[in-house]
Amino acid sequence: MHAPKASAASPWETHLPYISYTLESTYHTAYQNKYHQNPDFGPGVGYDAVLVLAQALKDAKSSDPGALRTAIEGMHGFQGVVGTYDFSASDHRGLSVDSVGIVQVSGGGFEAVEPGQGQ
């Protein structure tokens, strides 16, 4: 269900070993090197959107909107920075609670929360 721990590149990885993997680590390192701070959630979502579009363009071999939609709807297990995407004709979000790390702030840091256990 969750990816194995890679090297720590973000402050929450030491608390959330199951969301660490090579792409996430590479993304955080590049972001930190460029902006001299840790990324929050927003840039990761934007980064993933570009990755999804790039893969859809490659798979569709076209920039036609209908072809791109079909390509995106066919993406399953697509690894992004925020989580693992499983798109379909009825799910254009692609993420569920099982495909992302859920955290809460506790004691000045991040703490992993299993679905249904947050406060």
VOSE-105282 format. One record per residue (C-alpha): residue in one letter; y, z, x; residue number from 1. Coordinates in Angstrom, 3 decimals, always signed. Layout:
<pts>
PT aa       c2       c3       c1   i
PT  A        Y        Z        X NUM
...
</pts>
This chain:
<pts>
PT aa       c2       c3       c1   i
PT  M   +0.000   +0.000   +0.000   1
PT  H   +2.498   +0.887   +2.749   2
PT  A   +2.935   -0.685   +6.178   3
PT  P   +2.021   +1.323   +9.279   4
PT  K   +4.689   +3.001  +11.403   5
PT  A   +6.413   +0.950  +14.091   6
PT  S   +8.957   +2.147  +16.638   7
PT  A  +11.831   +4.123  +15.122   8
PT  A  +14.998   +2.064  +14.674   9
PT  S  +16.650   +3.785  +11.721  10
PT  P  +17.353   +7.432  +10.987  11
PT  W  +14.950   +7.647   +8.063  12
PT  E  +11.941   +6.139   +9.841  13
PT  T  +10.936   +9.472  +11.332  14
PT  H  +10.734  +10.803   +7.781  15
PT  L   +9.331   +7.664   +6.146  16
PT  P   +6.654   +6.254   +8.421  17
PT  Y   +5.213   +4.032   +5.697  18
PT  I   +8.301   +1.776   +5.441  19
PT  S   +8.394   +0.907   +9.132  20
PT  Y   +7.279   -2.489  +10.310  21
PT  T   +8.415   -5.087  +12.799  22
PT  L  +10.928   -6.975  +10.608  23
PT  E  +12.588   -3.766   +9.441  24
PT  S  +12.809   -2.461  +13.001  25
PT  T  +14.207   -5.758  +14.341  26
PT  Y  +16.758   -5.933  +11.512  27
PT  H  +17.999   -2.386  +12.115  28
PT  T  +18.278   -2.874  +15.866  29
PT  A  +20.267   -6.104  +15.450  30
PT  Y  +22.538   -4.485  +12.833  31
PT  Q  +23.173   -1.440  +15.014  32
PT  N  +23.909   -3.604  +18.062  33
PT  K  +26.447   -5.699  +16.151  34
PT  Y  +28.166   -3.077  +13.968  35
PT  H  +27.519   +0.134  +15.985  36
PT  Q  +26.250   +1.990  +12.920  37
PT  N  +23.123   +2.226  +10.807  38
PT  P  +22.936   -0.144   +7.844  39
PT  D  +22.855   +1.247   +4.361  40
PT  F  +20.826   -0.302   +1.527  41
PT  G  +23.246   -3.143   +0.659  42
PT  P  +23.015   -5.300   +3.800  43
PT  G  +19.213   -5.155   +3.699  44
PT  V  +19.167   -6.565   +0.180  45
PT  G  +21.484   -9.400   +1.260  46
PT  Y  +19.354  -10.065   +4.344  47
PT  D  +16.235  -10.244   +2.199  48
PT  A  +17.952  -12.655   -0.222  49
PT  V  +18.647  -15.034   +2.665  50
PT  L  +15.048  -14.723   +3.899  51
PT  V  +13.716  -15.454   +0.395  52
PT  L  +15.978  -18.492   +0.011  53
PT  A  +15.054  -19.814   +3.469  54
PT  Q  +11.342  -19.496   +2.661  55
PT  A  +11.857  -21.130   -0.743  56
PT  L  +13.686  -24.079   +0.867  57
PT  K  +10.824  -24.459   +3.344  58
PT  D   +8.119  -24.203   +0.678  59
PT  A   +9.879  -26.432   -1.867  60
PT  K  +10.893  -29.025   +0.736  61
PT  S  +13.888  -29.505   -1.551  62
PT  S  +17.171  -27.927   -2.553  63
PT  D  +16.617  -28.784   -6.214  64
PT  P  +17.201  -25.594   -8.274  65
PT  G  +14.013  -26.056  -10.300  66
PT  A  +11.921  -26.576   -7.178  67
PT  L  +13.465  -23.507   -5.560  68
PT  R  +12.795  -21.389   -8.648  69
PT  T   +9.159  -22.510   -8.656  70
PT  A   +8.823  -21.740   -4.934  71
PT  I  +10.321  -18.263   -5.352  72
PT  E   +8.171  -17.510   -8.392  73
PT  G   +5.141  -18.345   -6.245  74
PT  M   +6.012  -15.872   -3.467  75
PT  H   +3.605  -12.949   -3.303  76
PT  G   +3.450  -10.338   -0.559  77
PT  F   +6.704  -11.606   +0.971  78
PT  Q   +7.741   -9.047   +3.573  79
PT  G  +11.456   -8.253   +3.578  80
PT  V  +13.563   -5.484   +5.059  81
PT  V  +13.838   -3.561   +1.790  82
PT  G  +10.219   -3.959   +0.718  83
PT  T   +7.396   -6.348   -0.070  84
PT  Y   +8.279   -8.869   -2.754  85
PT  D   +5.924  -10.190   -5.433  86
PT  F   +7.799  -12.681   -7.584  87
PT  S   +6.544  -14.400  -10.726  88
PT  A   +7.881  -16.408  -13.652  89
PT  S   +8.442  -13.125  -15.502  90
PT  D   +9.601  -11.037  -12.509  91
PT  H  +12.544  -12.387  -10.545  92
PT  R  +13.282   -9.016   -8.948  93
PT  G  +10.041   -9.010   -7.011  94
PT  L  +10.058   -5.315   -6.125  95
PT  S   +8.376   -2.386   -7.811  96
PT  V   +8.339   +1.312   -6.996  97
PT  D   +5.112   +0.679   -5.087  98
PT  S   +6.743   -1.864   -2.767  99
PT  V   +9.730   +0.133   -1.510 100
PT  G  +10.297   +3.479   +0.170 101
PT  I  +11.791   +6.065   -2.141 102
PT  V  +13.907   +8.800   -0.556 103
PT  Q  +16.029  +11.767   -1.469 104
PT  V  +18.514  +13.630   +0.671 105
PT  S  +17.210  +17.054   +1.603 106
PT  G  +18.459  +19.454   +4.241 107
PT  G  +20.926  +16.922   +5.636 108
PT  G  +18.286  +14.221   +6.119 109
PT  F  +16.036  +11.834   +4.259 110
PT  E  +12.760  +12.939   +2.733 111
PT  A  +10.021  +10.676   +1.430 112
PT  V   +9.380  +10.971   -2.288 113
PT  E   +6.337   +9.631   -4.018 114
PT  P   +7.093   +7.886   -7.343 115
PT  G   +7.559  +10.418  -10.123 116
PT  Q   +8.217  +13.347   -7.757 117
PT  G  +11.990  +12.990   -7.090 118
PT  Q  +14.589  +15.361   -8.444 119
</pts>
